[in-house]
Amino acid sequence: MISDVLHDAGDEIRRYMNEMPEVYVNHRQRIKLLLDDMDTLRIQLDTPPGDHPTVEQ
């Protein structure tokens, strides 16, 4: 499932950012926004229809 892939990718990105925080210092805020979007989509995909409002992009 895509939600599983998003979860695993998010975990890997967070692990990498914690282990080597100096590598992407200039992109940290953008990466955080990406992770937030990934988490939001993952939650939406894991929530049955009708249990959450539709988020418009």
Secondary structure, DSSP 8 states (H G I E B T S, - for coil): -HHHHHHHHHHHHHHHHHH-TTTTGGGHHHHHHHHHHHHHHHHHHHS-TTSS-----
